[in-house]
Amino acid sequence: MKNSKLVWLLSLLLVVGLFLAACGGEKEAEPADKPDSTDTPETEAPEDAKIDEEQVLNLIAGAEIPTLDSALVTDSVGFDLLGNINEGLYRLNQENVAIPAIAEGEPTISEDGLVYTFKLRDANWSDGSPVTANDFEFAWKRAMNPDTASEYGPYMMEGVIKNATQIVAGEVEYTELGVKALDEKTLEVTLEKPVPYFLSLMSFGTFLPQKEEFVTTQGANYSKNSEALLYNGPFALQDWDGTGLNWKLVKNEQYWDKDTVKLTEINYDVVKETATAVNLYSNGEKDRAGLSGEYAMQYANDPELVTEMDASVFYFKYNQQRNGEPTPLANVNIREAVSKAINKQDLVDVVLANGSVPAHYLVPKGFTFDADANDFRDVNGDMSVFNVEEAKAAWEKGLKELGVTELTLEILGGDTDISKKMDEYFKNQLETNLPGLTITLKEVPFAVRLDLDTNQDYDIQVAGWGPDYQDPYTFMNLWLTDGGNNQMSYSNPKYDELVNSANTELALDAEARWQALADAEKLLIDEDFGIGPIYQRGTMQLLKPYVKGVVSHQIGGDYSYKWAYIEGKN
């Protein structure tokens, strides 16, 4: 399923980011439960399939829902749900190709490649009202309204949609964004420059529609619970009070393609301990359970085990400025010491034990390829590897430059079972290998961590990124000076120059663009030590054999359940 897109990609690498887009974003720093594409059931029910009468799926969520306002979502839980309860102009299909969804066929594109005109199909919201072009215009402009404080709106639209860059700079009003409803069923989008990957972006969560009248009426209550949202996708959300640990999706009878949807209900419970998840799976209460550590080893030969190498990379974010003051991590030698003081191989073998691999890089292995099928990872290879001697030397130099003999640093991590185990491992490694260092651990729910990240209220954060489209740029632009996802005060003009050139003058020079992005990665990881890569996620999970047709996405929101069904449970 996922491998099928690689051949398709090879012909598209002559331009910047000409790849599939999906719902990506910050990742919870723990192994997720995604099945291997080779082990996942077929995505369409055969004609002779004996589909069960009861079509109910019972799942585990690894974290609470921070928000389901498409203008504000930045996390994998939110994007995963949005992809199942809402639908934009385009949607990723079973082969992970972005195809028209609310758009009725392909758009008309102007000769200069700047103006896209979309015709909308007949589709309704869950309240029975029609989905209109104004719903898209309103939602996109709302995401660019400074009062909304969207992170992804500016991140996804700057340099893409006309006037987005000027809106961010405060030079023009957000109402001047280049999107306009010509009539109820016609949407016109004007770009800042030709963007070859623009249509693939239309499957991304930030570009979902919102009904203006409903959002305005709800006011500050909008998206605070399942009753304060509207749905135009395969499912509708129910029983979510905005903070709870359980909720469910039900088939949306107003969905334009409802006949394709077989599941009538998907029940979610937030479970953060692997032991609890496995117990729920074993007694038949849940149909899927992620594995890690001792449980991954215990179930290594289980016939219901499925595995996958993910495109998500996890790393230490080194915050260089906190509460308006420089932190010790503003010192490059301190950052280098921390980056090289952790044995990542032992981490993935013993603590995670789920197929994850050490990451000595930012852009993951097996993710992007050039026209000759060469992996981007081969350009720089491994960088900033585990080396205690080099770590200690950098540490001593850094302490001397700071004029101190010891430091206390805080690691901000998650509150799940595996996150806590990882944090304890980091603490042991760093305090053992860097004399004079004391590590304090701050373990909080995912939503709290996102808030602390936004406010740069941390020293070191265990964070991760799942790509938004299949191109190195989706990782490299995270660390541009003052970028919306930087939030750790990293800044290097040379890095900015290299990354920005890949999206401008080098956009059509595949070889030079490839090298510029590789040079930027090396600068970030091996010279500035701006972040400290930890691991590329592998996943193991137990999946009931009667669960069929779940579509797994390597990029963005993890799953689509539009085509899923239950066969042979009883």
Secondary structure as GFF3:
##gff-version 3
##sequence-region A 1 570
A	DSSP	alpha_helix	4	10	.	.	.	ID=ss1
A	DSSP	beta_strand	25	26	.	.	.	ID=ss2
A	DSSP	beta_strand	56	61	.	.	.	ID=ss3
A	DSSP	alpha_helix	76	85	.	.	.	ID=ss4
A	DSSP	beta_strand	90	92	.	.	.	ID=ss5
A	DSSP	beta_strand	98	100	.	.	.	ID=ss6
A	DSSP	beta_strand	108	109	.	.	.	ID=ss7
A	DSSP	beta_strand	115	119	.	.	.	ID=ss8
A	DSSP	alpha_helix	133	144	.	.	.	ID=ss9
A	DSSP	three_ten_helix	146	148	.	.	.	ID=ss10
A	DSSP	alpha_helix	152	157	.	.	.	ID=ss11
A	DSSP	alpha_helix	164	168	.	.	.	ID=ss12
A	DSSP	three_ten_helix	174	176	.	.	.	ID=ss13
A	DSSP	beta_strand	179	183	.	.	.	ID=ss14
A	DSSP	beta_strand	186	190	.	.	.	ID=ss15
A	DSSP	alpha_helix	198	201	.	.	.	ID=ss16
A	DSSP	three_ten_helix	205	207	.	.	.	ID=ss17
A	DSSP	alpha_helix	212	218	.	.	.	ID=ss18
A	DSSP	three_ten_helix	219	221	.	.	.	ID=ss19
A	DSSP	three_ten_helix	226	228	.	.	.	ID=ss20
A	DSSP	beta_strand	235	238	.	.	.	ID=ss21
A	DSSP	beta_strand	246	251	.	.	.	ID=ss22
A	DSSP	three_ten_helix	258	260	.	.	.	ID=ss23
A	DSSP	beta_strand	265	270	.	.	.	ID=ss24
A	DSSP	alpha_helix	274	282	.	.	.	ID=ss25
A	DSSP	beta_strand	288	291	.	.	.	ID=ss26
A	DSSP	alpha_helix	293	298	.	.	.	ID=ss27
A	DSSP	beta_strand	305	318	.	.	.	ID=ss28
A	DSSP	beta_strand	321	322	.	.	.	ID=ss29
A	DSSP	beta_strand	325	326	.	.	.	ID=ss30
A	DSSP	three_ten_helix	328	330	.	.	.	ID=ss31
A	DSSP	alpha_helix	332	340	.	.	.	ID=ss32
A	DSSP	alpha_helix	344	346	.	.	.	ID=ss33
A	DSSP	pi_helix	347	352	.	.	.	ID=ss34
A	DSSP	beta_strand	357	358	.	.	.	ID=ss35
A	DSSP	alpha_helix	377	380	.	.	.	ID=ss36
A	DSSP	alpha_helix	388	402	.	.	.	ID=ss37
A	DSSP	beta_strand	407	414	.	.	.	ID=ss38
A	DSSP	alpha_helix	417	433	.	.	.	ID=ss39
A	DSSP	beta_strand	437	444	.	.	.	ID=ss40
A	DSSP	alpha_helix	446	454	.	.	.	ID=ss41
A	DSSP	beta_strand	460	466	.	.	.	ID=ss42
A	DSSP	alpha_helix	473	476	.	.	.	ID=ss43
A	DSSP	three_ten_helix	477	479	.	.	.	ID=ss44
A	DSSP	alpha_helix	493	502	.	.	.	ID=ss45
A	DSSP	alpha_helix	510	522	.	.	.	ID=ss46
A	DSSP	pi_helix	523	527	.	.	.	ID=ss47
A	DSSP	beta_strand	531	543	.	.	.	ID=ss48
A	DSSP	beta_strand	547	548	.	.	.	ID=ss49
A	DSSP	beta_strand	551	552	.	.	.	ID=ss50
A	DSSP	beta_strand	559	560	.	.	.	ID=ss51
A	DSSP	beta_strand	565	566	.	.	.	ID=ss52
###
